[in-house]
Amino acid sequence: MEVILAESAGFCFGVDRAVQMTEKALETEPDCWCLGELIHNRDVVDRLAAKGLRVAEDAGGVPAGASVIIRSHGVPRAQQEALTAKGCRLIDATCPKVARIHKIVAEASAAGRRVVVFGEPSHPEVQGICGWCEDAAVVPDLAAFQNWAREAEIGPDAALTVVFQTTSNKKNSEQTIKTLKKLYTNAEFFDTICNATSLRQNEARLLSASCDGMIVVGGRHSANSIHLAEICSQSCSRVQFVERVDELDTGGFGGCRRVGVTAGASTPSWIIKEVVHRMNEPEIIKEEPVESAVETEVVAADQAPEEPAVEAPAAEEPAAVEAPAAEEAAAEETPAAEEPAEKSFDQLLEDSIITIHNGDTVTGVVAAIGATEITLELPTKHSGYISVSEFTNDVPGVDINDVVKIGDEIQASVIRVNDVEGTVQLSKRRLDAAKSWADVEAACEDGTVLEGKVSEENKGGVVINIKGIRVFIPASQTGLGREEPMSTLVGKTVRFRITEVNRSRKRVVGSIRSVLVRERRENAERVWAEIENGKTYHGTVKSLTSYGAFVDIGGVDGMVHVSEISWERIRKPEDVLSVGQEIDVHVISFDPEKRKISLGYRKAEDNPWLKFTSAYQVGDVANVKIVKLMPFGAFAEVVPGVDGLIHISQIANRRIGKPDEVLSVGQQVDAKITAIDNDKQKISLSIRALIEPEQAPARPRPEREHKQPQPEGDALVYEISATGEATGIAPEEDEPTEEE
């Protein structure tokens, strides 16, 4: 097997600089602290801790006057200012590449520009960047950016400053910049990806394509190491991602001729050497099929025919033939050999009693249940007791009789053995906790999605209790919006992943957001694969704008235009919908390339025009409501959502100057339907048509100096003045056509 080590594997310049600065500071500084872990490598962090480096999560945990290392990922400006105010001596080990980003975003924010950071929100580098500007938007990829821009109503002329986490994928960032440059005219882009990261990724891509197996050495939470593993997996089917040599499964590379080794920027050289040395050990290199081993034995036998080994088969045959006789002889000799049969009853009883020690795990049967403790029968000479407080953490305040019954078999851990009194103090809770830690560590390694109930809101996040272990979820990983209070999660059952486990410090960190992001992506791909016009989805209103509402239909946001919200007239979407409301919508149109979906909320069966045409026809009389007055007539609501026009000539059987001389808004009147235009969905109404002829007041027609000849048919008849101008519509004439 050929083992090939990537040339760029291991410490980058920034990490190496930070480690050297820290080691030098530890030689001279009596009280040396670091804000967060210096780099993403457990072995390096533990080695520095052994030399005296102490770690604080924030400036509040550092004593006044102490020397403080600013880690390679950098920290928010507010943390540095707080340390300076406490009189601390700052040793800035921030990677120069990261420090450049701090300067870029600080200047952009001061100029009133909106900063967008492409990276992982939970990564220390990204959190530090956000601390050098105001209201930065953090997005992991282009799709997340587009969702944010839509919800935040970011226009094409928005003043954006875009930077990238130094360990981001170079190829993805280039495509992102290319896409956004076409959409935003006032945006500025900075290629802030570290060249060493790009070089390491390209080398990993080429090496994995030419090898049968790949080993990526790096921290589990190191972004650049994770990206290396992802890149290698695209070209090589056998990839192992390990933090140290004891995690390496050499058996997984059986049959491989070439195995490549690369490492993240936070991996020290000694760990890389250990991995390479382990892969070069003879038992790994000389792995051969079984046939080869057999051939070797045969050759050796041929070369030494005089050796007894050659005659072994012949010697074995008599043994096989005489086996029954040997068994009989053994059976005959057994009674003489069984000395324990001569032991007394007391000796046999003593041998049957199992001895136990502190820390052992025992199994017993519940014999009695008291108010404060549970009695167990053990397979020993002791009586076992479990206090109620040591039974479980999961049922505080619950009657113990509802949890355990007499006769139940229980496993517990031995806390204290009292041989004088013949009692054993046990704890089921501690045994469960030990098992829970193992389960939590396995879940962290495997990326398993867990479920748990949020028990409390803590400083900077929330807490989930799972199997007696407190899991802290930082605010950035709760999945809540910027303005949404974390108290809304308390009492809810959520899905989350374990991202960090430190059993010695009893610290477990999880993320709800990572589960939501992955599920949203998977759902989005499913939606785009199955979407079609007319399909109905059950969605949730995510945001409202003046022109419509954005609705999440399962990982993808679609837009319901204000005209598609209701058949009735509404002024704004808030009149019908609210954020968080669950509604059924249907697809009107979609564009897979632009990732845009137009949705409709109003239902076809609720179309008021269909209701009108099914209930009325020309000649019918309807009781209508006057909704608007115009100089040429009045609009009246026939059914909700459908209005008809009463022309000024059809309001009364006499000439009127304005509709408000007879009608008022809100008035209910009877009107006759004189015309229906289905294509244009227009209705003509007439009040005049319902007035009896004898009710019409008689009035003499005044003499006119000039009269236009009266047209025949259905045309309107106008009264003409002496100057030739139309002064009104003759009241006795028929109603006008729609064109007139």
MITI-868704 format. One line per 10 residues: their letters; for each residue x, y, z of C-alpha. Coordinates in nm, 2 decimals. Last residue first. Layout:
! MITI-868704
A	X Y Z; ...
This chain:
! MITI-868704
EEETPEDEEP	-7.26 5.54 -2.52; -7.06 5.23 -2.57; -7.27 5.05 -2.30; -7.60 5.12 -2.49; -7.81 5.40 -2.35; -8.15 5.35 -2.17; -8.47 5.43 -2.37; -8.59 5.79 -2.41; -8.85 5.96 -2.19; -8.59 6.13 -1.97
AIGTAEGTAS	-8.42 6.31 -2.26; -8.06 6.32 -2.18; -7.90 6.64 -2.09; -7.78 6.99 -2.22; -7.61 6.87 -2.54; -7.46 7.18 -2.71; -7.58 7.33 -3.04; -7.58 7.69 -2.94; -7.95 7.70 -2.91; -7.94 7.41 -2.67
IEYVLADGEP	-7.97 7.04 -2.77; -8.16 6.78 -2.57; -8.01 6.43 -2.63; -8.19 6.12 -2.75; -8.00 5.79 -2.68; -8.00 5.53 -2.95; -8.24 5.23 -2.92; -8.42 5.27 -3.25; -8.49 5.60 -3.42; -8.29 5.92 -3.39
QPQKHEREPR	-8.48 6.24 -3.30; -8.38 6.52 -3.54; -8.17 6.78 -3.35; -8.37 7.07 -3.23; -8.28 7.43 -3.26; -8.49 7.72 -3.12; -8.62 7.49 -2.85; -8.97 7.50 -2.72; -9.01 7.36 -2.37; -9.16 7.01 -2.33
PRAPAQEPEI	-9.44 7.02 -2.08; -9.41 6.82 -1.76; -9.60 6.51 -1.65; -9.47 6.34 -1.34; -9.38 5.97 -1.39; -9.59 5.76 -1.16; -9.82 5.66 -1.44; -9.53 5.50 -1.62; -9.45 5.28 -1.32; -9.09 5.30 -1.20
LARISLSIKQ	-8.90 4.97 -1.22; -8.71 5.06 -1.54; -8.59 5.38 -1.37; -8.39 5.19 -1.12; -8.17 5.04 -1.39; -7.87 4.81 -1.37; -7.59 4.73 -1.61; -7.35 4.45 -1.52; -6.99 4.39 -1.61; -6.78 4.07 -1.61
KDNDIATIKA	-6.58 4.18 -1.92; -6.65 3.85 -2.10; -6.97 3.78 -1.91; -7.13 4.11 -2.01; -7.47 4.12 -1.84; -7.75 4.37 -1.94; -8.07 4.52 -1.80; -8.07 4.39 -1.44; -8.35 4.57 -1.27; -8.29 4.76 -0.95
DVQQGVSLVE	-8.43 4.76 -0.60; -8.26 4.99 -0.35; -8.05 4.97 -0.04; -7.86 5.29 0.05; -7.50 5.25 0.18; -7.37 5.55 -0.03; -7.65 5.79 -0.11; -7.90 5.82 -0.40; -8.14 6.08 -0.54; -7.96 6.41 -0.57
DPKGIRRNAI	-7.64 6.21 -0.51; -7.65 6.09 -0.87; -7.58 6.44 -1.01; -7.77 6.68 -1.24; -8.10 6.49 -1.25; -8.35 6.46 -1.54; -8.66 6.27 -1.46; -8.75 5.91 -1.45; -8.48 5.84 -1.20; -8.15 5.65 -1.17
QSIHILGDVG	-8.13 5.51 -1.52; -8.00 5.82 -1.70; -7.73 5.85 -1.43; -7.61 5.50 -1.53; -7.66 5.24 -1.26; -7.35 5.03 -1.28; -7.32 4.68 -1.13; -7.09 4.55 -0.86; -6.98 4.19 -0.78; -6.77 4.10 -0.48
PVVEAFAGFP	-7.05 4.05 -0.23; -7.37 4.02 -0.44; -7.54 4.30 -0.63; -7.32 4.58 -0.50; -7.42 4.91 -0.66; -7.20 5.16 -0.85; -7.37 5.49 -0.92; -7.38 5.72 -1.22; -7.19 5.95 -1.46; -7.06 6.20 -1.19
MLKVIKVNAV	-6.97 5.90 -0.97; -7.12 5.76 -0.65; -6.99 5.45 -0.48; -7.13 5.15 -0.28; -7.50 5.17 -0.33; -7.65 4.83 -0.21; -7.86 4.62 -0.43; -8.20 4.44 -0.41; -8.22 4.25 -0.73; -8.48 4.24 -1.01
DGVQYASTFK	-8.43 3.99 -1.29; -8.46 4.10 -1.65; -8.12 3.97 -1.75; -8.01 3.68 -1.54; -7.94 3.61 -1.17; -7.85 3.33 -0.93; -7.60 3.12 -1.12; -7.45 3.43 -1.28; -7.40 3.59 -0.94; -7.24 3.30 -0.77
LWPNDEAKRY	-7.01 3.25 -1.07; -6.92 3.62 -1.05; -6.85 3.58 -0.67; -6.57 3.33 -0.73; -6.58 3.11 -0.42; -6.56 2.79 -0.62; -6.23 2.92 -0.77; -6.07 2.96 -0.43; -5.88 3.26 -0.31; -5.53 3.18 -0.19
GLSIKRKEPD	-5.33 3.18 -0.51; -4.96 3.12 -0.54; -4.68 3.24 -0.77; -4.35 3.05 -0.73; -4.00 3.17 -0.80; -3.68 2.97 -0.80; -3.54 3.17 -1.09; -3.45 2.86 -1.28; -3.75 2.66 -1.15; -4.01 2.93 -1.26
FSIVHVDIEQ	-4.36 2.87 -1.12; -4.72 2.95 -1.20; -5.06 2.96 -1.03; -4.99 2.70 -0.76; -5.26 2.66 -0.50; -5.28 2.77 -0.14; -5.42 2.62 0.18; -5.36 2.83 0.49; -5.17 2.82 0.82; -5.13 3.16 0.99
GVSLVDEPKR	-4.79 3.24 1.13; -4.79 3.60 1.00; -5.15 3.72 0.96; -5.39 3.71 0.66; -5.72 3.88 0.56; -5.70 4.26 0.63; -5.32 4.22 0.68; -5.29 4.17 0.30; -5.37 4.54 0.24; -5.66 4.75 0.11
IREWSIESVH	-5.90 4.46 0.04; -6.17 4.43 -0.23; -6.35 4.10 -0.23; -6.23 3.80 -0.42; -5.95 3.76 -0.16; -5.58 3.68 -0.15; -5.51 3.66 -0.52; -5.51 4.04 -0.59; -5.27 4.09 -0.30; -5.02 3.86 -0.47
VMGDVGGIDV	-4.95 3.53 -0.30; -4.58 3.47 -0.31; -4.41 3.13 -0.27; -4.15 3.03 -0.01; -3.99 2.68 -0.04; -3.91 2.44 0.25; -4.26 2.31 0.29; -4.52 2.55 0.14; -4.38 2.86 0.32; -4.61 3.15 0.22
FAGYSTLSKV	-4.50 3.51 0.13; -4.78 3.76 0.13; -4.88 4.04 -0.10; -4.81 4.38 -0.24; -4.78 4.59 0.08; -4.57 4.31 0.24; -4.65 4.02 0.47; -4.42 3.75 0.60; -4.40 3.38 0.67; -4.76 3.27 0.62
TGHYTKGNEI	-4.76 2.89 0.67; -4.85 2.64 0.40; -5.08 2.35 0.31; -5.02 2.30 -0.06; -5.26 2.26 -0.36; -5.14 2.18 -0.71; -5.29 2.39 -0.99; -4.97 2.43 -1.18; -4.71 2.16 -1.10; -4.45 2.10 -0.83
EAWVREANER	-4.32 1.75 -0.77; -3.94 1.78 -0.80; -3.94 2.14 -0.68; -4.13 2.05 -0.37; -3.91 1.75 -0.29; -3.60 1.96 -0.33; -3.75 2.22 -0.09; -3.84 1.95 0.16; -3.48 1.83 0.17; -3.35 2.18 0.20
RERVLVSRIS	-3.60 2.27 0.48; -3.52 1.95 0.66; -3.15 2.03 0.65; -3.20 2.39 0.77; -3.45 2.28 1.04; -3.20 2.02 1.17; -2.91 2.27 1.17; -3.13 2.53 1.35; -3.21 2.31 1.64; -2.85 2.29 1.74
GVVRKRSRNV	-2.68 2.13 2.04; -2.41 2.19 2.30; -2.32 1.95 2.58; -2.09 2.05 2.87; -2.02 1.83 3.17; -1.67 1.98 3.18; -1.51 1.63 3.18; -1.79 1.50 2.95; -1.73 1.76 2.68; -1.98 1.70 2.40
ETIRFRVTKG	-2.03 1.94 2.10; -2.27 1.95 1.80; -2.56 1.74 1.93; -2.85 1.76 1.69; -3.20 1.89 1.74; -3.58 1.82 1.71; -3.81 2.01 1.93; -4.08 1.94 2.20; -4.22 2.27 2.33; -4.23 2.37 2.69
VLTSMPEERG	-4.01 2.67 2.65; -3.97 2.75 2.28; -4.17 3.08 2.29; -3.93 3.20 2.57; -3.67 3.24 2.30; -3.83 3.57 2.20; -3.88 3.63 1.82; -3.71 3.95 1.70; -3.41 3.79 1.53; -3.61 3.49 1.41
LGTQSAPIFV	-3.59 3.16 1.58; -3.39 2.86 1.46; -3.26 2.79 1.81; -2.90 2.78 1.69; -2.81 3.15 1.71; -2.96 3.16 2.06; -2.72 2.88 2.18; -2.88 2.54 2.25; -2.75 2.39 2.58; -2.81 2.02 2.64
RIGKINIVVG	-2.86 1.93 3.00; -2.82 1.55 3.06; -3.08 1.35 3.26; -3.19 1.14 2.96; -3.24 1.45 2.76; -3.30 1.79 2.92; -3.31 2.07 2.67; -3.18 2.42 2.76; -3.23 2.75 2.58; -3.00 3.03 2.46
GKNEESVKGE	-2.79 3.33 2.55; -2.85 3.32 2.92; -3.09 3.04 2.98; -3.45 2.98 2.88; -3.59 2.66 3.03; -3.71 2.31 2.98; -3.72 2.27 2.60; -3.85 1.92 2.54; -3.64 1.67 2.35; -3.61 1.49 2.02
LVTGDECAAE	-3.28 1.37 1.87; -3.14 1.38 1.51; -2.83 1.17 1.49; -2.51 1.34 1.36; -2.32 1.01 1.40; -2.04 1.14 1.63; -2.27 1.36 1.83; -2.53 1.09 1.87; -2.25 0.85 1.99; -2.14 1.11 2.25
VDAWSKAADL	-2.50 1.15 2.36; -2.56 0.78 2.39; -2.24 0.73 2.59; -2.34 1.02 2.81; -2.68 0.87 2.85; -2.54 0.54 2.96; -2.34 0.71 3.24; -2.65 0.91 3.33; -2.87 0.60 3.35; -2.62 0.44 3.58
RRKSLQVTGE	-2.62 0.76 3.79; -3.00 0.77 3.81; -3.03 0.40 3.90; -2.83 0.46 4.22; -2.75 0.20 4.48; -2.66 0.19 4.85; -2.57 -0.16 4.95; -2.65 -0.32 5.29; -2.51 -0.60 5.50; -2.48 -0.39 5.81
VDNVRIVSAQ	-2.11 -0.47 5.86; -2.05 -0.52 5.48; -2.16 -0.16 5.40; -2.11 -0.11 5.02; -2.15 0.24 4.88; -2.25 0.38 4.54; -2.33 0.06 4.34; -2.49 0.13 4.00; -2.84 0.01 3.92; -3.03 -0.23 3.70
IEDGIKVVDN	-3.39 -0.29 3.79; -3.62 -0.60 3.76; -3.98 -0.52 3.85; -4.14 -0.75 4.11; -4.29 -0.47 4.31; -4.38 -0.18 4.08; -4.19 0.13 3.95; -4.30 0.46 3.80; -4.65 0.51 3.94; -4.54 0.40 4.28
IDVGPVDNTF	-4.27 0.67 4.27; -4.54 0.94 4.28; -4.43 1.22 4.04; -4.28 1.55 4.17; -3.97 1.51 3.96; -4.00 1.23 3.70; -3.71 1.24 3.46; -3.42 1.27 3.70; -3.44 0.90 3.81; -3.39 0.67 4.10
ESVSIYGSHK	-3.13 0.85 4.30; -3.38 1.10 4.46; -3.61 0.81 4.54; -3.34 0.65 4.74; -3.22 0.31 4.61; -3.16 0.03 4.86; -3.00 -0.31 4.81; -2.98 -0.58 5.08; -2.65 -0.77 5.09; -2.55 -1.14 5.09
TPLELTIETA	-2.55 -1.12 4.71; -2.79 -1.20 4.42; -2.98 -0.88 4.51; -3.33 -0.82 4.64; -3.41 -0.45 4.60; -3.57 -0.20 4.84; -3.69 0.14 4.71; -3.65 0.46 4.91; -3.82 0.77 5.05; -4.19 0.69 5.07
GIAAVVGTVT	-4.13 0.32 5.06; -4.14 0.05 4.78; -4.06 -0.31 4.86; -3.90 -0.61 4.70; -3.80 -0.47 4.36; -3.58 -0.73 4.19; -3.20 -0.67 4.15; -2.94 -0.62 3.88; -2.59 -0.50 3.97; -2.34 -0.26 3.81
DGNHITIISD	-2.02 -0.21 4.00; -1.89 0.13 4.09; -1.83 0.04 4.46; -1.77 -0.33 4.50; -1.97 -0.65 4.48; -1.92 -1.01 4.60; -2.14 -1.28 4.46; -2.26 -1.55 4.70; -2.26 -1.90 4.54; -1.91 -1.97 4.68
ELLQDFSKEA	-2.03 -1.91 5.04; -2.32 -2.14 4.99; -2.09 -2.41 4.85; -1.86 -2.37 5.15; -2.15 -2.39 5.40; -2.28 -2.71 5.23; -1.94 -2.88 5.27; -1.71 -2.93 4.98; -1.65 -3.29 4.85; -1.82 -3.22 4.52
PEEAAPTEEA	-1.56 -2.94 4.47; -1.30 -3.22 4.42; -1.44 -3.32 4.08; -1.13 -3.50 3.94; -1.21 -3.84 4.08; -1.57 -3.82 3.94; -1.43 -3.71 3.60; -1.19 -4.01 3.54; -1.46 -4.24 3.39; -1.59 -3.96 3.16
AAEEAAPAEV	-1.24 -3.88 3.04; -1.19 -4.24 2.96; -1.52 -4.26 2.77; -1.42 -3.94 2.58; -1.09 -4.09 2.49; -1.26 -4.40 2.36; -1.49 -4.19 2.15; -1.20 -3.99 2.01; -1.00 -4.29 1.90; -1.06 -4.23 1.53
AAPEEAAPAE	-0.98 -3.86 1.54; -0.67 -3.91 1.74; -0.56 -4.18 1.50; -0.59 -3.94 1.21; -0.40 -3.65 1.37; -0.06 -3.81 1.35; -0.09 -3.86 0.97; -0.19 -3.49 0.92; 0.10 -3.37 1.13; 0.37 -3.56 0.93
VAPEEPAQDA	0.49 -3.25 0.75; 0.51 -3.05 1.08; 0.75 -3.31 1.21; 1.03 -3.16 0.99; 1.21 -3.38 0.74; 1.02 -3.24 0.44; 1.16 -2.89 0.50; 1.14 -2.70 0.17; 0.81 -2.86 0.08; 0.66 -2.76 0.41
AVVETEVASE	0.77 -2.40 0.37; 0.62 -2.39 0.02; 0.29 -2.53 0.15; 0.28 -2.28 0.43; 0.34 -1.99 0.19; 0.07 -2.12 -0.04; -0.18 -2.12 0.24; -0.09 -1.76 0.33; -0.14 -1.65 -0.02; -0.48 -1.82 -0.04
VPEEKIIEPE	-0.60 -1.64 0.27; -0.56 -1.30 0.09; -0.27 -1.07 0.19; -0.23 -0.77 0.42; 0.14 -0.68 0.41; 0.10 -0.31 0.42; -0.13 -0.31 0.72; 0.06 -0.56 0.93; 0.38 -0.38 0.83; 0.29 -0.04 0.97
NMRHVVEKII	0.28 0.23 0.71; -0.08 0.34 0.79; 0.01 0.39 1.15; 0.32 0.60 1.05; 0.10 0.82 0.84; -0.16 0.87 1.12; 0.12 0.94 1.38; 0.29 1.18 1.14; -0.04 1.38 1.10; -0.09 1.39 1.48
WSPTSAGATV	0.26 1.52 1.52; 0.22 1.79 1.26; -0.06 1.97 1.44; -0.41 1.98 1.28; -0.58 2.33 1.28; -0.55 2.39 0.91; -0.72 2.07 0.82; -0.54 1.75 0.72; -0.47 1.54 0.41; -0.38 1.17 0.37
GVRRCGGFGG	-0.41 0.97 0.05; -0.43 0.59 0.02; -0.30 0.41 -0.28; -0.32 0.03 -0.34; -0.63 -0.04 -0.14; -0.72 -0.40 -0.07; -0.81 -0.34 0.29; -0.86 0.02 0.36; -1.14 -0.01 0.62; -0.92 -0.24 0.83
TDLEDVREVF	-0.71 0.06 0.92; -0.99 0.21 1.12; -0.84 0.54 1.25; -0.99 0.68 1.57; -0.68 0.61 1.77; -0.48 0.82 1.53; -0.65 1.15 1.61; -0.93 1.37 1.49; -1.06 1.13 1.22; -1.26 1.17 0.89
QVRSCSQSCI	-1.23 0.84 0.69; -1.30 0.84 0.32; -1.35 0.53 0.11; -1.57 0.62 -0.19; -1.34 0.88 -0.34; -1.42 1.16 -0.58; -1.70 1.35 -0.41; -1.61 1.22 -0.07; -1.27 1.40 -0.09; -1.45 1.74 -0.13
EALHISNASH	-1.68 1.67 0.17; -1.39 1.56 0.39; -1.20 1.87 0.30; -1.51 2.09 0.38; -1.53 1.93 0.72; -1.16 2.00 0.78; -1.21 2.37 0.68; -1.51 2.41 0.91; -1.33 2.26 1.22; -1.60 2.12 1.45
RGGVVIMGDC	-1.49 1.76 1.43; -1.13 1.86 1.44; -0.90 1.74 1.16; -0.74 1.45 0.98; -0.89 1.35 0.65; -0.79 1.00 0.53; -0.86 0.90 0.17; -0.89 0.57 -0.01; -0.84 0.43 -0.36; -0.64 0.73 -0.46
SASLLRAENQ	-0.62 0.94 -0.78; -0.94 1.14 -0.75; -0.88 1.19 -0.38; -0.54 1.36 -0.45; -0.68 1.60 -0.71; -0.97 1.72 -0.48; -0.75 1.73 -0.17; -0.49 1.95 -0.36; -0.77 2.18 -0.47; -0.90 2.21 -0.11
RLSTANCITD	-0.56 2.27 0.04; -0.48 2.54 -0.21; -0.82 2.71 -0.15; -0.76 2.70 0.23; -0.41 2.83 0.19; -0.54 3.11 -0.02; -0.78 3.21 0.26; -1.13 3.31 0.14; -1.19 3.68 0.17; -1.30 3.75 -0.19
FFEANTYLKK	-1.47 4.08 -0.13; -1.79 4.18 -0.31; -1.96 4.52 -0.34; -2.33 4.56 -0.40; -2.50 4.86 -0.57; -2.62 4.69 -0.89; -2.76 4.38 -0.73; -2.90 4.09 -0.94; -2.63 4.02 -1.20; -2.35 4.07 -0.95
LTKITQESNK	-2.53 3.82 -0.72; -2.49 3.53 -0.96; -2.12 3.57 -1.03; -2.04 3.63 -0.66; -2.22 3.31 -0.57; -2.05 3.11 -0.84; -1.71 3.23 -0.71; -1.80 3.15 -0.35; -1.91 2.79 -0.45; -1.58 2.73 -0.62
KNSTTQFVVT	-1.37 2.86 -0.33; -1.55 2.66 -0.06; -1.55 2.86 0.26; -1.26 2.85 0.51; -1.21 3.23 0.52; -1.58 3.29 0.59; -1.70 3.51 0.30; -1.77 3.88 0.25; -2.06 4.07 0.09; -2.11 4.44 0.13
LAADPGIEAE	-2.46 4.54 0.02; -2.60 4.88 -0.06; -2.95 4.79 -0.20; -3.01 4.88 -0.57; -3.17 4.54 -0.66; -3.41 4.57 -0.36; -3.38 4.38 -0.03; -3.73 4.31 0.10; -3.60 4.15 0.42; -3.81 3.84 0.35
RAWNQFAALD	-3.69 3.82 -0.01; -3.33 3.90 0.07; -3.33 3.63 0.34; -3.48 3.37 0.11; -3.23 3.46 -0.16; -2.94 3.44 0.09; -3.05 3.09 0.21; -3.04 2.97 -0.15; -2.70 3.12 -0.21; -2.54 2.95 0.09
PVVAADECWG	-2.47 2.95 0.47; -2.63 3.29 0.53; -2.53 3.55 0.80; -2.69 3.90 0.78; -2.50 4.17 0.97; -2.70 4.40 1.19; -2.42 4.64 1.28; -2.05 4.56 1.23; -1.74 4.43 1.41; -1.92 4.17 1.62
CIGQVEPHSP	-2.06 4.00 1.31; -1.70 3.91 1.22; -1.64 3.75 1.56; -1.96 3.54 1.52; -1.84 3.43 1.18; -1.50 3.33 1.31; -1.65 3.15 1.61; -1.87 2.93 1.38; -2.23 2.91 1.48; -2.36 3.12 1.19
EGFVVVRRGA	-2.18 2.91 0.93; -2.06 3.12 0.64; -2.15 3.38 0.38; -2.15 3.71 0.56; -2.38 3.99 0.44; -2.31 4.35 0.56; -2.56 4.62 0.49; -2.40 4.96 0.40; -2.43 5.27 0.62; -2.07 5.39 0.57
ASAEAVIKHI	-1.98 5.29 0.93; -2.11 4.94 0.85; -1.89 4.91 0.54; -1.59 5.03 0.74; -1.64 4.78 1.01; -1.72 4.50 0.76; -1.39 4.55 0.57; -1.17 4.60 0.89; -1.31 4.28 1.05; -1.25 4.10 0.72
RAVKPCTADI	-0.88 4.20 0.72; -0.85 4.07 1.08; -0.97 3.73 0.95; -0.69 3.71 0.70; -0.44 3.84 0.96; -0.54 3.54 1.19; -0.63 3.68 1.53; -0.34 3.62 1.77; -0.39 3.95 1.95; -0.22 3.95 2.29
LRCGKATLAE	-0.44 4.18 2.50; -0.33 4.29 2.85; -0.63 4.33 3.07; -0.72 4.65 3.25; -1.08 4.57 3.29; -1.18 4.84 3.03; -0.94 4.67 2.79; -1.12 4.34 2.83; -1.46 4.50 2.77; -1.33 4.67 2.46
QQARPVGHSR	-1.20 4.34 2.32; -1.54 4.18 2.39; -1.72 4.46 2.22; -1.50 4.42 1.91; -1.63 4.07 1.86; -1.36 3.79 1.87; -1.10 3.66 1.63; -1.08 3.31 1.48; -0.71 3.29 1.57; -0.79 3.34 1.94
IIVSAGAPVG	-0.73 3.67 2.12; -0.50 3.57 2.40; -0.57 3.75 2.73; -0.32 3.86 3.00; -0.50 3.92 3.33; -0.55 4.26 3.48; -0.92 4.21 3.58; -1.02 3.84 3.59; -1.16 3.69 3.28; -1.51 3.53 3.29
GADEAVRLGK	-1.69 3.85 3.19; -1.48 3.88 2.88; -1.65 3.58 2.72; -1.63 3.20 2.71; -1.32 3.18 2.93; -1.03 2.94 2.87; -0.72 2.90 3.09; -0.37 2.84 2.95; -0.14 2.69 3.22; 0.09 2.45 3.03
AALRDVVDRN	-0.16 2.17 3.07; -0.42 2.39 2.90; -0.18 2.44 2.61; -0.16 2.06 2.56; -0.54 2.02 2.60; -0.60 2.29 2.33; -0.35 2.13 2.10; -0.51 1.79 2.14; -0.86 1.92 2.10; -0.81 2.10 1.78
HILEGLCWCD	-1.03 2.38 1.66; -0.80 2.67 1.76; -0.75 2.90 2.06; -1.06 2.77 2.24; -1.28 3.06 2.36; -1.14 3.39 2.49; -0.80 3.28 2.60; -0.64 3.34 2.94; -0.28 3.38 3.09; -0.20 3.45 3.45
PETELAKETM	0.17 3.41 3.51; 0.28 3.55 3.17; 0.64 3.48 3.06; 0.65 3.12 2.93; 0.28 3.11 2.86; 0.31 3.41 2.63; 0.56 3.23 2.41; 0.33 2.92 2.39; 0.04 3.15 2.29; 0.23 3.34 2.02
QVARDVGFCF	0.35 3.01 1.87; 0.00 2.86 1.87; -0.15 3.18 1.71; 0.12 3.20 1.44; 0.07 2.83 1.35; -0.30 2.88 1.32; -0.27 3.19 1.10; 0.00 3.04 0.87; -0.19 2.71 0.81; -0.12 2.41 1.03
GASEALIVEM	-0.16 2.07 0.86; -0.17 1.93 0.51; -0.04 2.15 0.22; 0.19 1.88 0.08; -0.07 1.61 0.08; 0.06 1.28 0.22; 0.06 0.98 0.00; 0.05 0.62 0.15; 0.13 0.35 -0.10; 0.00 0.00 0.00
